[in-house]
Amino acid sequence: MRDLIRRWVSFAPDLRSFRRQVILFAAVVSGVAALVLVLLVQLIMAGLSTRTADEMLATRTDAFVDSVRTASIGARIRVPPAVLDVGVAVYDGDGRLVAGRPPVRLAQTYREARPGVPRNAHAGHQPYRLLASTFTTPGGSHGTVVMTERLAPYEQTERYVLLLTLAAGVVLVAGATSVAAWASRQVLRPVSEMARTAEDWSEHHLSRRFDLGPPANEITALAATLDGLLEKVAHAIRTEQQLTGELAHELRTPLAVISGNAELLAQRTDLSEEAREDVREVRDACRRMAGTISSLLELARSGRVVDAEAGLAEVLDEVVAHLPAERRPAVSLPQPPTREHVRVPAELAVRVVYPLVENAVRFGGRVRLLVETTPAQCVVHVDDDGPGVDEAVRGHAFDPGLTTGTGSGLGLSLSRRIARSVGGDVVLGDPPRDWSTRFTVTLPRSRTAAGTVPDGPREGIPAGS
């Protein structure tokens, strides 16, 4: 059931496209119109066939009665053999058959026919139209003539017309759908191009605007709306960058003090080996934090980070190295990205991925890192088998301050902000089978050929699922 729902959800966005809705609407409307046309034509043809058969019977009956009246002399009804066609029967006033012979299967129908009232009859699979008409000879004898008209030729004509109207309906639907597709593409092409341009500007050129002047039509009104949205996005990003820069600047001074004291402690000779290891860990953490702060400051000042690349495998190694030693074995990397690089400084890439992995090992017993690549991106899936994310908070998982544990609630929010600032993203996705939670990181992929590293499990990250 879940797979069926996922397939429908993956197909649903196609139906939500306005252009596809227009095309579908045109196809449905033209299809209904074609169906109504076919039914209407069939009704007209059926009525026309019936009227034509009735007129033919009336004409034949009148001609037949005129011939009988001419040939009948005295009280006896005489029927000329030349006018006695197949299926014609003549009865006298007492209902006795005096000429002709009705079809065997229609004999009873002939006798029961009401004069002047046409009716349908069937002899086996052959349909007929039957008409009875009374007459009086010059000698005063009364009689009734019954004759039939075969309906098979009329029905064959109706079938030909049905095929023709069906073909015309198909052409109508195809033509209407094609015209709708062409017209919607022409009409919506500027909208699509503007949407793509606005999306590109929102990521790379926040200062660009369409600037088409006052709204004069739908396109210029849309341009003005997009310009306003771009301005709001730019203002929000500038505000966040300013806040980030201020925080990073404020953190530099105390961090420098900590780092300096750690360097001094590392030079002392009276420390035990255990204390010396602790000092080295503090010093290394200060250096990593200093690199992160420098990148954040660069981002805040220029709106982008300095051009830098990092090996994805080394980034994931660094992420796991930041974890407490007792939790590192819980993380597995089935297919190490030995040759993949990302266009992100290493310290920022680590800062993006680490909160996700740290959350996963905190709540789950097993954590899996899956790496995928596209021509433009590197994708890292972080799966865990913990309790999962409550549906009530899925839409707010990245809100600053939201936490379900003892953390500050800033890790996921900052992770997403940093990822988006470098052209990537962090999203909460649907977990695969046997896993309860999946966070997905996307980072821009480097086009530079990566160095070769032997395939196999990374140090500190066991292979397996």
N, C-alpha and C positions, 0 to 999 in steps of 0.2 A: 504493500500500500504506500509506503514511504517513497519507494522508487517511482511509482506512478505519479505521485504528487510532485516529485522533483522534476520529472519529465514534463509535466504540465506547466510547472512554474518556469522551466527553461524555455518553453514554447510561448508562454503567455506574453512576454515582452514584445514578440513579433506582432501579436494582435493589438498591443497597446500603441503601436506606431500609428500616428495620425494618417500618414500616407496609405498604409495598408488598410486602415479602417475605411478610407475613402474608396479604395479599390474594391474592398470587400462589399461595401455598401452598393457601389455601382453594379457589381456582379450579381448581388442578390436582387436588387430592384429590376435590372434587365432580365434576370432569370424569371422572376415572377411575371413581368410583363410578357415575356415570350410564352410562358405557360398559359397565361390568360388568353393570349392571341391564338394559341393552338386550340384551346378549348372553344373559344368563340368561333373560329373558322370551322371546327368540326360540327358545332351545333348548327351553323348556317348551312354547311354542306348536307347534313342530315335532313334538315327541313327542305332544302332545295331539291334533294333527291326524291323525297316523298312527294313534293308538289309536282315535280316533273313526271314521276311515275303515274300519279293520279291524272294529270292532264293527258298523258299518253293513253291511259285506259279510257278516259272519257271520249277522246277523239276516235279511238278504235271502236268503242261501243256505239257511238252515234253513227259511224259509217256502217257498222254491221247491222244495226236496226234499220237503217234506210234501205239496205240491200234486202233484208227479210221482208219489209213492207212492200217493196216493189215486186218481189217474187211470189208473195202469198196472194192467191186468188181464191175468193170464197172464204169459207170458215176454217180451212186447213192452213196450218203454219208451214211454209216451205222455206227451206234454208239453202241457198245456192252453194254447191260444194266449193266453189272458188273462194268464198269468204269464210269458210269453216276452218280456221287455223287450229293448231295444236293447243289444247288447254281451254277451248271454247265449248261451252255446253249451253243448250237451249231447252228450257222446260216450258210445258204448256200451263194453262191456268190451274190445272189440278196437280201440278208438281211432277208430272211424268216427263222423263227425258225424251225429247223428240228429235234431237240432233246433237252431234258432237259427243265427246266422251271426256269427263273430268279425270285428272290424274287419280290413280287408285288411292293414294294417301290423302287426297283432298276431297274425296267424294262426299264425305259427311259435311265438310266445310262448305262445299258448293251448295248443298241442299239447305244449309242453315244461314246462308248469306242473306243479309238484309239489303234490299234494293236501295241504291243511292248512298251507301255507307262503305267507303273503302276500308279494307283491313289487311293486316299482314298475315301471312300463312307460311308454313314450312312443309316441304315435302322432302323428308330426310334432312340433308344439310343444305338444301337449296331454298333460299328465301324468295317469296313471291309477294306481290301486291295484288289483291283480289277485289273486283268490283262487280256487283250485280245490278242490272238495270231492267226495269219492266217496259213492255211495249204493247201496242195494240195494232193488229193488222187492219187493212181497209175493210176486211170482211167481219170485223168485230171480235176476232179471236185475241185472247190475252196470253202473253208469254213473258218469260224472264230469260235474259241472257246473262251468263256468268263467264267472265274471262280474267286472265291473270297476266301480269307483267313481271318478268324475271328481274330481281333486284341485284343479282350478282354483278352486272356491269356497273351499276351505280355505286355499290360498295367498293368495287375495285378502284373506281375514280376517287372515292373518299379516302382510301388508303394511300393513293398517290398524293392527294392533297395533304394528308397527314404527314407523310414523309417530307414533302416540300416545306410545310410550315415548321416541322421540327428542324430541318436544315437551316431554314431562315432564322429560327430561334437561336440556334447555336451560333450562327454568324452574328446575330444581334448581341448576344451575351459577350462573345469574344470581342466584337467591335467596341461595345460600351466599356468593357473592362480595359481594353487597350487604350482607348481615349482617356479614361479616368487615370490610368497609370501615367500616360504621357503628360496630361494636363497637371496632375498633382506633382509630378517630378519637376515640371517647368515652374510651377507656382512656388513649390517649397524649396527649390534649389537655393535661392538666396538665403532662406531661413536656415537651411542646413549649413551653408558656408559660413554664415554669421555665427552660428552656434559653435562650429569647429574653431573659427577664428577667436571667438571670445574665450573658449576653453584654453587655447594655446596662449593667449595673452594673459589669462589669469595665472598661468604657471610660469611664463617666461618673460612677459613684457607687460607688467602691470600699469605702465605709464601710457600704453597705447589706447586710443579710443576711435570709434567709428566716426563720430563728429559729422553726421549727415544733416545737421541743422534742425530746425523746429519740426516736429512731427507733422507730415503732410499726407502720409498714407500709412498703410499697415507696416511696410518695411521700415520707413523712417521712425515710426513709433516704436517698433521693436529695437531698432538701433539705439534710440534714446534710452529705452529701458535697460538694455545691456550695458550702455555706458554708465548708467547710474549704479548698476550692480557691480561693475568692475571697480568703480570708485569706492564703493562700500567695502569690497574685498581688499582693495589696496589699503584703505584706511585701517581695516582690522588687522591686516598683516603688519603694517607699520607700527601699530600700537603694540602688537605682540612682540615684534622685534625690539622695540624700545624697552619693553619690560624685561625681555630676555637679556638684553645688553646690560641693563641696570643690575639685574640679579647676578649676572656673571661677573660684573665689575666688583660688586660688593663681596663676592665670594673669593676673589683673588687675594685680597689682603690676608684674611685669616688662613687661607690655604698656604700662602707663602710662609707664614709663621710656622705652621705645622710642618711643612716640608723642610724648612731650615732647621728646626729642632730635630727632625728625624735624621737629617744628614749629620748633625753634630753627634747625636746618639750613636749613629752607625760607626763613627770614628773612635768611640771609646773602646778601651781594651779590657775593661773590667766587667763586661757584660757576659752573661752565660749564653750558650749557643741558642737556647730557646728564646731568650730575650732578643738576641741579635736577629733571629728569624722574624720575630714580631716587628722589630724596627724596619727590617727590609720590606715587609709586607705593607707597613704604613707608608714608607717612602715610595714604593711602586704605585700604591693607590693614589698618592698625591700627584705623582707624575701623570697618571692616566687622567685624573680629574683636571689637571692643568691643561692637558691637551684638549679635553672636551670643552673647557671654558674658553680656550682660545678660538676653537671652531665656532662656538656660539657667539662670541663677540664679533668674529668676522662675518657671520651670518647676519647679525643685528646691524652692522655698519653698512654692508653693501647689498644686503638682500639675497646674497648667495654665498656659498662656501667656496673656498679656494679649490681650484681644480686638483683633484687627488684621486688616487685609486687605492683599492685594498683587495687583497685576496679573500674571497668569501670563506674559504676553508680556514684561513688564519683568524678571520673575524669570529667564526663559530668556536674555534679553539679558545680564543680570548674570552668569549662569553662563558664557556664552561669553566674556564680557569677562575672566573670571578665567583663561582658558586662555592659554598662550603664544601670541603673535601668529602664529607660523608654523603652529600647529595649528588655528586658528579656521576657515580655509576648508574644512576637512574636515567641518564640522558643517552639516547642512541641516535646514530646517524647512519642509516642503511646505505646511502650512496653519497659518499663525500664529494663535494664540488671541487675537485682537485685543480681544475683549470679555469675556474670562473673568477672574474674580478668585477667589482662594483665601482661605479664612479662616485664614490663617497669616501671622505676621510675615514680611516679605520676607527678612530675613537668615536665618531658619530655613528658609524654602522653598528659598533658594539652597543652604543647607548640606545639604539633603536631596538635591537634584538634582545638585549639582556632582561628588561623588565618582563617580557613575555615568557622567557625561559624560567626566570626566577619565580614568577607566579605559578608556572606549570609544576615545578618541582615542589613548591610549597603545598599545593593542593592535590597533586597526583602522585601515584606510586611509580608510574612509568611515563617517560616523556620521549617523544620521537620528533626528530627534525628531518623534514623532507624538503629537498631542494629541486626546484624546476626552473627552467629557463625559457624565455622567449627571445626573439631577436633584439628586443629593446630592454628587457627586464630580467632580473633574477628574483625568484620567488622562494621564500622560505616559509613552510608550514610548521607551526609549533603545535603538536598534538599532545594531549595528556588524558589519562583515564580517571581524573578526579571527579568530583560531584557535578561538574558542568556549570554553566552560567544560567542563572534563573531567567526565565522568559521575561519577567517583570523588569529586569535591569539590562537586558541585551541592548536595547536602544540607547542606554546611558552608560555603557561600559567605559567609554573614553571621556566621560565628564570629569573635570578636575575635582579632586576631593572625594570621589566615590570609591569606597573600599568595603570589602566584606571581611577583612582581617584586621591586622594590627598596623598595616602600612599607612602611608600618608595619603594614598589615593592619587598621587601625581605621576606615578610611573607610566601607566598606559597613556595618559593624556600627553605627557612630554614625548613619549616614544612616537606617537602619531604625528605630533607637531614637527618633530625633527625629520621624520620620514617624508612628510609632505613638503617640507622646506627644501629638500634635496631632489624632489621629483618622484618620490615614491609614495607609499601609503601603508597603513596598518589597519586591517579590518578583522572583525569577528565573523568567521564563516561557519558553515555547517560541518560538523565533525564526520569523518568517515566511520564505517562500521568498526565496532570494538573500541572506539575512542569517544570521549564525552565532550571534549572542547577542542576547537581549532582556531588559532590566531594565524593570520597570513600577513607576511611582510613582503612588500615589493620594493625593490631598489633599482635604480637605473644600472643597466649592465654596461660594462666597459667594452669597447670595441678593440682594445689592445689585446693581442694574443697573450694569454697567461703562460707562465712557466710551467714546465712539466713537473708534476709531483706524483710519486708512486701511488697507484690506487690502493684502496684498503681503508680500514678504520683509522680515524684520526686519533692521535694520542689523547687519551682522556675521554674519548667519545667512542664507546664500543659500537661495533656494527650490529645489525639485527633490527627486528621490528618490535 
